[in-house]
Amino acid sequence: MHTPPNTSSVIDDSLDEPTDLFDAAGNRRVFVHRTEPRPQIKNLDALPVTDRTLISYSRYHRYIGHAGVKHSIAIQASRGCPYRCFYCDVYKSAEFHFRRPVDHLFEEVKRLYDIGIRRIEFIDDIFNVHKKQFNGFFEEVLKHNLKLNFYFPTGLKGDLLEKDTIDLMVEAGARGVNLSLEHAAPRMQKVMRKNLKVDKLHENLVYITEKHPIVILTLNAMHGFPTETQEEALQTLDYIKSIRWIHFPYLHNVRIFPGTELEHFALEQGVPRKLIKESYSQSYHEIPTTLPFPAEFTRKIRTSFLMDYVLNRDRLLKILPYQMEQFSEDEINQRCRAYFPTRVNNLDDLLKLAKIDRSEIVPRTIFREEAITVVNLEEKLKEIYPPAVPKDPDALRVLLIEASPYFTTEADSREYAVFEPPLGLMALLTYVNEKMAKQVNGKIIKARIDFDSYEDLVKQIKEFNPDVIGMRIMTFYQAFFRKIMHYLRSNGIETPVVVGGPYPTASFEEILEEEMAEVAVIAEGERVFVELLEKMLENNKELPPPAVLKTIQGIAYRTDGAELSAADLVTEKGRSGGRTRAKLSGVTPEIPAHSKS
């Protein structure tokens, strides 16, 4: 982790000759070297089905998950998004859109149903992007008479829905549907490259709220894009108000994530980089100084949104009975806390604020949590997944860490505090176990669930004694990740760290330049990580030298440049501010025709 003597870890922005490996003082420069991109996995059914026994689901099911409910299990039906919205920091992790076949997906759902699971959430970016497969899945659910509830917390694309498709998914059990508007102004739709048919979305929103009020509908919109005018901001507000019965409407303040086209656009429009960095960890409801409006205008918009729509008495009397049919009171209370982080802690507080008496809310039935609780879940999961393979005595020890959410002592109103199993790390370790069953002894831990302080994390690392640590990082938690790494290195943890996820994929240069990790995995991790672990086994369980790392596709790492040829070195202008980094030239694969659908 520490810079060797006579080595400069600061990359000279004014370097004219990128093949010069020494600065004026004679110190060897440190480069960030990115290898060739690794082609994305096309056939997702060739990957092993995620092993749910790798974590303790009973610990997670005590809490509310990403979909706003307890006792659900998340499934990923696809990877990548065919759209390129300029504010997104996730799509670069899987550039092309590939899907699991319907029968492969349904088989996993049926297996979970057979042991008693009744709530399934899909975490795909856009589960309904392919209508035939979308309909085909729900037709299978109805054909087999599965009594399930489905949730789409990450979102469906609202203008792709048709009335027959909406009817089908609701009949099959869709109960939590998240749709995104982002902005009602046609100009802003073009600027952000979303190109949503806002009139079609409006038609579908009205249809769902009127024909299927049992669907707990969420609508996301955004306020404050660079160049957005006050008139356009009001256009979005009026759009939301025109649809009366949305359960959870959100008007988020725009946050500019690093490495996104939105960041480039904001810089071009004169937004200072300093203000952008300060906004990284802000909540959507906080007012960042990057917005193009006076703060008073934004407060006026938010007050109108809250008082005229969210707290509208008629609206609440209409939607709350349906929520009480679908959610436990604990789940409703959590939604209230998340929606009103400073004023409301539960449903009673909300009713008091809206001047509604509980006796005025009359649901047809009351939700019973025991109806969806699986007794002895851990044992039942073991019945449907292959037993663990005994490990070799000298197996490589791999600790995978999910660096979110914040610790209890650091949590604040910026965070939507739900507790979702680390599905990405579970999929990664499942793949590692399939390819290196006896050779790798892996373990997954997650912040707040398995460790709730820096001291606790250090203790767990020392007890497990890993040969390598893998850490997944979301952009929202990048500052938290830095604090974790500083604490680990300051307390004697020198284990090599490999980082992955949306934040490292977009910002690997700064992570490596700041010596927060030894290696960054860019985009998909399964095949990359297995190859890296294999190289470590060949190197006596040590991280391989740069000359070997150079051969692994899909990573970036720090190097002094000694193993690189002149052809490997380039000076790249752009987000990194003209810093010099090493890069292997590679050809970006073409998008297969079937992935564009």
C-alpha positions as CSV (number, residue, x, y, z in Angstrom):
1,M,0.0,0.0,0.0
2,H,2.8,2.4,0.8
3,T,4.8,4.2,-1.8
4,P,8.3,2.7,-2.2
5,P,11.3,4.9,-1.6
6,N,12.3,7.2,-4.4
7,T,8.9,6.8,-6.1
8,S,6.4,9.5,-6.9
9,S,2.8,8.6,-6.5
10,V,1.6,11.9,-8.0
11,I,1.1,11.7,-11.7
12,D,2.4,14.8,-13.5
13,D,-0.5,16.4,-15.5
14,S,2.0,18.3,-17.6
15,L,3.9,15.2,-18.8
16,D,4.6,15.7,-22.5
17,E,6.3,12.4,-23.2
18,P,4.3,9.5,-21.7
19,T,7.1,7.1,-22.1
20,D,9.3,9.1,-19.7
21,L,9.1,6.9,-16.5
22,F,10.9,9.4,-14.3
23,D,10.1,12.9,-13.0
24,A,12.5,15.9,-12.9
25,A,13.8,14.8,-9.5
26,G,14.7,11.3,-10.7
27,N,11.8,9.5,-9.0
28,R,10.0,6.8,-10.8
29,R,6.5,7.7,-11.7
30,V,3.4,5.6,-10.7
31,F,0.9,4.9,-13.5
32,V,-2.6,3.5,-13.4
33,H,-2.6,0.7,-15.9
34,R,-5.9,-0.6,-17.4
35,T,-5.8,-3.8,-19.3
36,E,-7.9,-4.7,-22.3
37,P,-11.7,-4.9,-21.6
38,R,-13.0,-8.4,-21.0
39,P,-15.9,-9.4,-23.3
40,Q,-19.2,-9.5,-21.4
41,I,-20.8,-12.9,-20.6
42,K,-23.6,-13.5,-23.1
43,N,-25.2,-16.7,-22.0
44,L,-26.3,-16.0,-18.5
45,D,-27.8,-19.5,-18.2
46,A,-24.2,-20.9,-18.4
47,L,-23.5,-19.2,-15.0
48,P,-24.3,-21.2,-11.9
49,V,-27.6,-20.3,-10.1
50,T,-26.7,-18.1,-7.1
51,D,-26.1,-20.2,-4.0
52,R,-28.4,-18.8,-1.3
53,T,-26.6,-20.8,1.4
54,L,-23.6,-18.5,1.3
55,I,-25.2,-16.0,3.7
56,S,-27.6,-16.3,6.6
57,Y,-31.0,-15.3,5.1
58,S,-32.7,-15.5,8.4
59,R,-30.5,-12.6,9.6
60,Y,-31.6,-10.5,6.6
61,H,-35.2,-11.4,6.8
62,R,-35.5,-9.7,10.2
63,Y,-35.1,-6.5,8.3
64,I,-36.8,-4.7,5.4
65,G,-35.1,-5.1,2.1
66,H,-34.7,-3.0,-1.0
67,A,-38.2,-3.6,-2.2
68,G,-39.6,-2.2,1.0
69,V,-40.7,-5.6,2.3
70,K,-39.4,-8.4,4.6
71,H,-39.0,-12.1,3.7
72,S,-38.3,-11.5,0.0
73,I,-35.6,-13.0,-2.2
74,A,-34.0,-11.0,-4.9
75,I,-33.3,-12.4,-8.4
76,Q,-31.5,-11.0,-11.4
77,A,-33.0,-12.0,-14.7
78,S,-30.6,-10.0,-16.9
79,R,-27.4,-7.9,-17.0
80,G,-26.9,-4.6,-18.5
81,C,-29.2,-1.9,-19.8
82,P,-29.9,-1.2,-23.5
83,Y,-30.3,2.5,-22.6
84,R,-27.6,5.1,-22.0
85,C,-29.2,7.7,-19.7
86,F,-26.5,10.2,-19.1
87,Y,-27.0,10.4,-15.3
88,C,-26.5,6.6,-14.7
89,D,-23.4,5.3,-12.9
90,V,-24.4,1.6,-13.2
91,Y,-24.7,0.7,-16.9
92,K,-20.9,0.7,-17.5
93,S,-20.7,-2.3,-15.2
94,A,-22.4,-4.3,-17.9
95,E,-22.5,-2.4,-21.2
96,F,-24.6,-4.8,-23.2
97,H,-28.0,-6.2,-22.3
98,F,-28.3,-10.0,-22.0
99,R,-31.1,-12.0,-20.5
100,R,-31.6,-15.4,-18.9
101,P,-34.0,-17.7,-20.9
102,V,-37.5,-17.7,-19.4
103,D,-37.3,-21.4,-18.5
104,H,-34.0,-20.9,-16.7
105,L,-35.4,-18.0,-14.7
106,F,-38.7,-19.7,-13.9
107,E,-36.9,-22.8,-12.7
108,E,-35.1,-20.7,-10.0
109,V,-38.3,-19.0,-8.9
110,K,-40.2,-22.3,-8.8
111,R,-37.4,-23.8,-6.6
112,L,-37.7,-21.0,-4.1
113,Y,-41.5,-21.2,-4.2
114,D,-41.4,-24.9,-3.4
115,I,-39.7,-24.2,0.0
116,G,-42.2,-21.5,0.9
117,I,-40.9,-18.2,-0.5
118,R,-43.8,-16.0,-1.5
119,R,-42.1,-12.6,-2.2
120,I,-39.7,-12.2,-5.2
121,E,-38.0,-9.0,-6.1
122,F,-36.3,-8.4,-9.5
123,I,-33.3,-6.2,-9.4
124,D,-32.9,-5.8,-13.1
125,D,-32.4,-2.3,-14.5
126,I,-35.4,-2.8,-16.9
127,F,-37.1,-6.2,-16.5
128,N,-39.7,-5.5,-19.2
129,V,-37.3,-4.4,-22.0
130,H,-38.2,-7.6,-24.0
131,K,-42.0,-7.9,-24.1
132,K,-42.2,-11.5,-25.3
133,Q,-39.9,-12.8,-22.5
134,F,-41.6,-10.5,-19.9
135,N,-45.0,-11.9,-20.8
136,G,-43.6,-15.4,-21.1
137,F,-42.4,-15.4,-17.5
138,F,-45.7,-14.4,-16.1
139,E,-47.5,-16.9,-18.3
140,E,-45.4,-19.6,-16.7
141,V,-46.3,-18.4,-13.2
142,L,-50.0,-18.5,-14.0
143,K,-49.7,-21.9,-15.8
144,H,-48.1,-23.4,-12.7
145,N,-50.6,-21.6,-10.4
146,L,-47.8,-20.1,-8.2
147,K,-49.2,-17.7,-5.6
148,L,-46.4,-15.1,-5.5
149,N,-46.0,-11.4,-5.0
150,F,-43.4,-9.7,-7.3
151,Y,-41.6,-6.4,-6.8
152,F,-39.6,-4.3,-9.1
153,P,-37.7,-1.8,-6.9
154,T,-35.1,-1.0,-9.6
155,G,-37.8,-0.2,-12.1
156,L,-39.7,-1.1,-15.2
157,K,-39.7,1.1,-18.3
158,G,-43.1,2.7,-18.2
159,D,-43.6,3.6,-21.8
160,L,-42.9,0.0,-22.9
161,L,-45.9,-1.3,-21.0
162,E,-49.2,-2.1,-22.7
163,K,-52.5,-2.6,-21.1
164,D,-52.6,-6.4,-21.7
165,T,-49.1,-6.7,-20.3
166,I,-50.1,-4.7,-17.2
167,D,-53.1,-6.9,-16.7
168,L,-51.0,-10.1,-17.1
169,M,-48.3,-9.1,-14.6
170,V,-50.8,-8.0,-12.0
171,E,-52.8,-11.2,-12.4
172,A,-49.5,-13.2,-11.9
173,G,-48.7,-11.3,-8.7
174,A,-47.0,-8.0,-9.5
175,R,-47.6,-5.8,-6.3
176,G,-44.7,-3.4,-6.1
177,V,-44.0,-1.5,-9.4
178,N,-41.4,1.3,-9.7
179,L,-41.5,3.4,-12.8
180,S,-39.3,6.4,-13.7
181,L,-40.2,9.6,-15.4
182,E,-37.1,11.6,-14.4
183,H,-38.4,14.6,-16.3
184,A,-41.6,15.7,-18.1
185,A,-39.9,18.3,-20.5
186,P,-39.2,16.9,-24.0
187,R,-36.0,18.9,-24.2
188,M,-34.6,17.4,-21.0
189,Q,-35.6,13.9,-22.1
190,K,-33.3,14.5,-25.2
191,V,-30.5,16.0,-23.1
192,M,-30.4,13.1,-20.7
193,R,-30.7,10.6,-23.6
194,K,-33.7,8.8,-21.9
195,N,-36.1,9.7,-24.7
196,L,-39.0,8.4,-22.7
197,K,-42.5,8.7,-24.3
198,V,-43.9,10.8,-21.4
199,D,-47.5,10.7,-22.8
200,K,-47.4,6.9,-23.0
201,L,-46.0,6.7,-19.4
202,H,-48.8,9.0,-18.2
203,E,-51.4,6.8,-19.9
204,N,-50.0,3.7,-18.2
205,L,-49.8,5.4,-14.8
206,V,-53.4,6.4,-14.9
207,Y,-54.4,2.9,-16.1
208,I,-52.6,1.2,-13.2
209,T,-53.9,3.5,-10.5
210,E,-57.5,3.2,-11.8
211,K,-57.7,-0.4,-12.9
212,H,-55.2,-2.0,-10.5
213,P,-55.1,0.1,-7.3
214,I,-53.8,-2.9,-5.4
215,V,-50.4,-2.3,-7.1
216,I,-48.2,-0.2,-4.9
217,L,-46.9,2.2,-7.5
218,T,-43.7,4.3,-7.2
219,L,-42.8,7.1,-9.6
220,N,-39.4,8.6,-9.7
221,A,-38.7,12.1,-11.1
222,M,-35.7,14.4,-10.8
223,H,-35.2,18.1,-10.2
224,G,-32.3,20.2,-11.1
225,F,-30.4,19.0,-14.1
226,P,-27.8,21.4,-15.5
227,T,-29.5,23.8,-18.0
228,E,-32.9,22.9,-16.6
229,T,-35.2,26.0,-16.5
230,Q,-37.7,26.8,-13.8
231,E,-40.5,26.4,-16.3
232,E,-39.3,22.9,-17.1
233,A,-39.1,22.1,-13.4
234,L,-42.7,23.2,-12.9
235,Q,-43.6,21.0,-15.9
236,T,-42.4,17.9,-14.0
237,L,-44.2,18.9,-10.9
238,D,-47.5,19.4,-12.8
239,Y,-47.1,16.0,-14.5
240,I,-46.9,14.3,-11.1
241,K,-49.9,16.2,-9.7
242,S,-52.0,15.2,-12.7
243,I,-52.0,11.5,-11.6
244,R,-53.9,11.3,-8.4
245,W,-53.2,7.9,-6.8
246,I,-49.5,7.2,-7.0
247,H,-48.5,5.5,-3.7
248,F,-44.9,6.7,-3.5
249,P,-44.0,9.7,-5.8
250,Y,-40.4,10.9,-5.5
251,L,-39.0,14.2,-6.7
252,H,-35.3,13.6,-6.2
253,N,-32.7,16.4,-6.4
254,V,-30.2,15.6,-9.1
255,R,-26.9,14.1,-7.9
256,I,-24.0,14.1,-10.2
257,F,-22.0,10.8,-10.0
258,P,-18.4,10.5,-10.9
259,G,-17.5,9.0,-14.3
260,T,-21.0,9.6,-15.8
261,E,-21.8,11.6,-18.9
262,L,-23.8,13.9,-16.6
263,E,-20.6,14.8,-14.8
264,H,-19.0,15.8,-18.1
265,F,-22.1,17.7,-19.1
266,A,-22.2,19.6,-15.7
267,L,-18.5,20.5,-16.0
268,E,-19.1,21.8,-19.6
269,Q,-21.9,24.0,-18.2
270,G,-19.6,25.5,-15.7
271,V,-20.5,23.5,-12.5
272,P,-17.3,23.5,-10.4
273,R,-15.8,20.1,-9.8
274,K,-15.5,21.0,-6.1
275,L,-19.3,21.3,-5.8
276,I,-19.8,18.1,-7.7
277,K,-17.6,16.2,-5.3
278,E,-19.3,17.6,-2.3
279,S,-22.6,16.4,-3.6
280,Y,-21.6,12.7,-4.1
281,S,-22.8,11.6,-0.7
282,Q,-25.8,13.8,-0.4
283,S,-29.3,12.4,-0.3
284,Y,-31.8,13.0,-3.1
285,H,-33.9,15.2,-0.8
286,E,-31.0,17.5,0.3
287,I,-30.4,20.6,-1.8
288,P,-27.0,20.5,-3.4
289,T,-25.3,23.6,-4.6
290,T,-25.0,22.1,-8.1
291,L,-28.6,22.8,-8.9
292,P,-29.2,25.5,-11.6
293,F,-31.9,27.2,-9.4
294,P,-31.9,29.4,-6.4
295,A,-32.4,27.3,-3.2
296,E,-35.6,29.2,-2.5
297,F,-37.1,28.0,-5.8
298,T,-36.3,24.4,-5.0
299,R,-37.8,24.7,-1.6
300,K,-40.9,26.2,-3.2
301,I,-41.2,23.2,-5.6
302,R,-40.7,20.7,-2.7
303,T,-43.2,22.4,-0.5
304,S,-45.9,22.3,-3.2
305,F,-45.0,18.7,-4.0
306,L,-45.4,17.8,-0.3
307,M,-48.4,19.8,0.7
308,D,-50.4,19.7,-2.5
309,Y,-49.7,16.0,-3.4
310,V,-48.0,13.8,-0.9
311,L,-50.1,14.9,2.1
312,N,-53.3,15.4,0.2
313,R,-56.0,14.0,2.4
314,D,-58.1,12.4,-0.3
315,R,-55.0,10.7,-1.8
316,L,-53.9,9.2,1.5
317,L,-57.4,7.9,2.3
318,K,-57.5,6.2,-1.1
319,I,-54.0,4.6,-1.0
320,L,-53.4,3.7,2.6
321,P,-56.0,0.9,2.8
322,Y,-54.2,-0.9,-0.1
323,Q,-50.9,-0.4,1.6
324,M,-52.2,-2.0,4.8
325,E,-53.4,-5.0,2.7
326,Q,-49.9,-5.5,1.2
327,F,-47.5,-4.4,3.9
328,S,-47.0,-5.1,7.6
329,E,-47.2,-2.0,9.8
330,D,-43.5,-2.4,10.4
331,E,-42.9,-2.1,6.6
332,I,-45.3,0.9,6.4
333,N,-43.5,2.6,9.2
334,Q,-40.2,2.2,7.5
335,R,-41.6,3.7,4.3
336,C,-42.8,6.7,6.4
337,R,-39.4,7.2,8.0
338,A,-37.7,7.0,4.6
339,Y,-40.1,9.4,3.0
340,F,-40.1,11.9,5.9
341,P,-36.6,11.5,7.4
342,T,-36.8,14.3,9.9
343,R,-40.5,14.6,10.9
344,V,-42.2,11.2,10.7
345,N,-41.3,7.9,12.3
346,N,-44.4,5.8,11.7
347,L,-47.9,5.7,10.2
348,D,-49.4,7.4,13.3
349,D,-47.1,10.4,12.8
350,L,-48.1,10.6,9.1
351,L,-51.8,10.4,10.0
352,K,-51.4,13.1,12.6
353,L,-49.5,15.3,10.1
354,A,-52.3,14.8,7.5
355,K,-55.1,15.2,10.1
356,I,-56.5,11.8,9.5
357,D,-57.9,9.5,12.2
358,R,-57.0,5.8,12.0
359,S,-60.7,4.9,12.0
360,E,-61.0,6.5,8.6
361,I,-58.7,3.9,7.0
362,V,-60.7,0.7,6.3
363,P,-58.7,-2.0,4.4
364,R,-60.5,-5.0,3.1
365,T,-58.0,-7.3,4.9
366,I,-55.0,-6.8,7.2
367,F,-51.7,-8.1,6.1
368,R,-50.3,-11.0,8.2
369,E,-46.5,-11.3,8.3
370,E,-46.7,-15.0,9.3
371,A,-48.3,-15.8,6.0
372,I,-45.1,-15.1,4.1
373,T,-42.6,-16.2,6.8
374,V,-40.7,-19.4,6.0
375,V,-39.9,-21.4,9.1
376,N,-36.5,-23.0,9.2
377,L,-35.5,-21.1,6.1
378,E,-31.8,-21.9,6.4
379,E,-32.3,-25.6,6.5
380,K,-34.8,-25.5,3.6
381,L,-32.3,-23.5,1.4
382,K,-29.7,-26.2,2.0
383,E,-32.1,-28.8,0.6
384,I,-32.2,-27.1,-2.8
385,Y,-28.6,-26.2,-3.3
386,P,-25.5,-28.5,-3.7
387,P,-23.7,-29.1,-0.4
388,A,-20.4,-27.2,0.2
389,V,-17.3,-29.0,-1.1
390,P,-14.7,-29.6,1.6
391,K,-11.7,-27.2,1.2
392,D,-8.1,-28.1,0.8
393,P,-6.1,-27.4,4.0
394,D,-4.0,-24.8,2.2
395,A,-6.9,-23.3,0.2
396,L,-6.7,-19.6,-0.7
397,R,-8.7,-17.6,1.8
398,V,-10.9,-15.0,0.2
399,L,-12.9,-12.5,2.2
400,L,-15.6,-10.6,0.2
401,I,-16.9,-7.4,1.9
402,E,-20.0,-5.4,1.0
403,A,-19.1,-1.9,2.1
404,S,-22.7,-0.7,2.6
405,P,-24.7,0.5,4.4
406,Y,-23.1,2.9,6.9
407,F,-22.5,1.7,10.5
408,T,-25.3,2.4,13.0
409,T,-23.2,5.1,14.6
410,E,-22.7,6.9,11.3
411,A,-26.2,6.5,9.7
412,D,-28.0,9.6,8.9
413,S,-30.9,11.0,6.9
414,R,-29.0,10.7,3.6
415,E,-29.3,7.0,3.5
416,Y,-32.3,4.8,2.6
417,A,-31.4,2.2,5.3
418,V,-32.7,-1.2,4.1
419,F,-30.8,-4.4,4.4
420,E,-30.5,-6.4,1.2
421,P,-28.4,-9.6,0.9
422,P,-25.2,-8.9,-1.2
423,L,-26.4,-10.7,-4.3
424,G,-23.5,-9.6,-6.4
425,L,-20.9,-11.0,-4.0
426,M,-23.0,-14.2,-3.7
427,A,-23.0,-14.6,-7.4
428,L,-19.3,-14.0,-7.5
429,L,-18.5,-16.6,-4.8
430,T,-20.9,-19.1,-6.3
431,Y,-18.9,-18.9,-9.6
432,V,-15.6,-19.1,-7.7
433,N,-16.8,-22.2,-5.9
434,E,-17.8,-23.8,-9.1
435,K,-14.5,-23.2,-10.8
436,M,-12.1,-23.6,-7.8
437,A,-14.2,-25.7,-5.4
438,K,-11.4,-27.1,-3.2
439,Q,-8.8,-24.4,-3.8
440,V,-10.7,-21.4,-2.4
441,N,-12.2,-20.9,1.0
442,G,-14.5,-17.9,0.6
443,K,-16.6,-15.9,3.1
444,I,-19.0,-13.0,2.6
445,I,-19.6,-10.2,5.2
446,K,-21.7,-7.1,4.9
447,A,-21.6,-3.8,6.8
448,R,-24.3,-3.4,9.6
449,I,-25.3,-7.1,9.4
450,D,-22.0,-8.8,10.0
451,F,-19.9,-6.0,11.3
452,D,-21.0,-2.6,12.7
453,S,-17.8,-0.7,13.4
454,Y,-14.3,-0.3,12.1
455,E,-13.0,-2.2,15.1
456,D,-15.4,-5.1,14.4
457,L,-14.3,-5.3,10.8
458,V,-10.6,-5.4,11.8
459,K,-11.4,-8.2,14.3
460,Q,-13.2,-10.2,11.6
461,I,-10.4,-9.8,9.1
462,K,-7.8,-10.9,11.6
463,E,-9.8,-13.9,12.7
464,F,-10.5,-15.1,9.1
465,N,-6.9,-14.2,8.0
466,P,-7.6,-13.8,4.3
467,D,-5.0,-13.9,1.5
468,V,-7.0,-11.4,-0.4
469,I,-9.9,-9.1,0.3
470,G,-12.6,-8.3,-2.3
471,M,-14.8,-5.3,-1.7
472,R,-17.8,-4.1,-3.6
473,I,-18.5,-0.3,-3.6
474,M,-21.5,1.7,-4.7
475,T,-20.9,5.3,-5.6
476,F,-23.0,6.6,-2.7
477,Y,-20.7,4.9,-0.2
478,Q,-17.4,6.0,-1.8
479,A,-16.5,8.3,1.2
480,F,-17.4,5.5,3.6
481,F,-15.1,3.1,1.6
482,R,-12.3,5.5,2.0
483,K,-12.8,5.7,5.8
484,I,-12.8,2.0,6.0
485,M,-9.6,1.6,4.0
486,H,-7.8,4.3,6.0
487,Y,-8.8,2.6,9.2
488,L,-7.7,-0.9,7.9
489,R,-4.3,0.3,6.8
490,S,-3.8,2.4,9.9
491,N,-4.5,-0.7,12.0
492,G,-2.1,-3.2,10.5
493,I,-4.3,-4.8,7.8
494,E,-2.0,-5.0,4.8
495,T,-3.9,-7.7,2.9
496,P,-4.2,-6.9,-0.8
497,V,-7.6,-5.4,-1.7
498,V,-9.4,-5.9,-5.0
499,V,-12.4,-3.6,-5.5
500,G,-15.3,-3.9,-7.9
501,G,-18.8,-2.5,-8.5
502,P,-20.2,0.7,-10.0
503,Y,-17.8,3.1,-8.3
504,P,-14.5,1.3,-9.1
505,T,-15.7,0.7,-12.7
506,A,-16.3,4.5,-13.2
507,S,-13.5,5.8,-11.0
508,F,-10.7,3.2,-10.8
509,E,-8.0,5.9,-11.5
510,E,-8.7,7.8,-8.3
511,I,-9.1,4.7,-6.2
512,L,-5.7,3.3,-7.3
513,E,-3.9,6.7,-7.3
514,E,-5.0,7.2,-3.7
515,E,-3.7,3.7,-2.9
516,M,-7.1,2.6,-1.6
517,A,-6.7,-0.8,-3.4
518,E,-4.2,-2.8,-5.3
519,V,-6.5,-3.9,-8.1
520,A,-9.8,-2.6,-9.5
521,V,-12.1,-5.0,-11.5
522,I,-13.8,-3.1,-14.2
523,A,-17.4,-4.3,-15.2
524,E,-18.2,-8.0,-14.6
525,G,-16.3,-9.8,-12.0
526,E,-16.7,-13.5,-12.2
527,R,-14.2,-14.6,-14.8
528,V,-11.8,-11.8,-13.9
529,F,-11.7,-12.7,-10.2
530,V,-11.2,-16.4,-10.9
531,E,-8.3,-15.7,-13.2
532,L,-6.8,-13.4,-10.6
533,L,-7.2,-16.0,-7.8
534,E,-5.6,-18.7,-10.1
535,K,-2.6,-16.4,-10.6
536,M,-2.3,-15.9,-6.9
537,L,-2.2,-19.6,-6.3
538,E,0.6,-19.9,-8.9
539,N,2.4,-17.1,-7.0
540,N,2.4,-18.7,-3.6
541,K,-0.9,-16.9,-2.6
542,E,0.6,-13.5,-3.2
543,L,-0.8,-10.9,-5.6
544,P,1.0,-11.5,-8.9
545,P,3.5,-8.9,-10.1
546,P,2.6,-6.2,-12.7
547,A,4.0,-8.2,-15.6
548,V,1.4,-10.9,-14.8
549,L,-1.5,-8.5,-13.9
550,K,-0.9,-7.0,-17.4
551,T,-2.2,-10.2,-19.0
552,I,-5.5,-10.3,-17.1
553,Q,-8.4,-8.7,-19.1
554,G,-10.8,-6.4,-17.3
555,I,-8.7,-4.9,-14.5
556,A,-6.7,-1.8,-13.6
557,Y,-3.7,-1.6,-11.2
558,R,-0.9,0.7,-10.1
559,T,2.5,0.3,-11.7
560,D,5.7,2.2,-12.0
561,G,5.6,1.5,-15.7
562,A,8.7,-0.7,-15.8
563,E,7.0,-3.7,-17.4
564,L,5.2,-1.6,-20.1
565,S,6.2,-0.8,-23.6
566,A,6.0,2.6,-25.1
567,A,2.9,1.4,-27.1
568,D,1.1,0.7,-23.8
569,L,1.4,4.3,-22.5
570,V,-1.1,7.0,-23.4
571,T,-2.0,10.5,-22.1
572,E,-5.7,10.6,-21.6
573,K,-7.6,13.9,-21.2
574,G,-11.1,14.1,-19.7
575,R,-12.5,13.2,-16.3
576,S,-9.1,12.5,-14.8
577,G,-8.0,16.0,-15.6
578,G,-5.2,15.2,-18.1
579,R,-3.4,12.7,-15.8
580,T,-1.2,10.2,-17.4
581,R,-2.1,6.5,-17.2
582,A,-1.1,3.3,-18.8
583,K,-3.6,1.5,-20.9
584,L,-3.5,-1.5,-23.3
585,S,-5.3,-0.7,-26.5
586,G,-8.3,-2.9,-27.1
587,V,-11.2,-3.1,-29.5
588,T,-14.6,-2.5,-27.9
589,P,-16.8,-5.5,-29.0
590,E,-19.7,-4.8,-31.2
591,I,-23.2,-5.0,-29.7
592,P,-24.7,-8.3,-30.9
593,A,-27.9,-7.7,-32.9
594,H,-30.1,-9.6,-30.5
595,S,-28.9,-7.5,-27.5
596,K,-30.3,-4.3,-29.0
597,S,-33.9,-5.4,-28.5
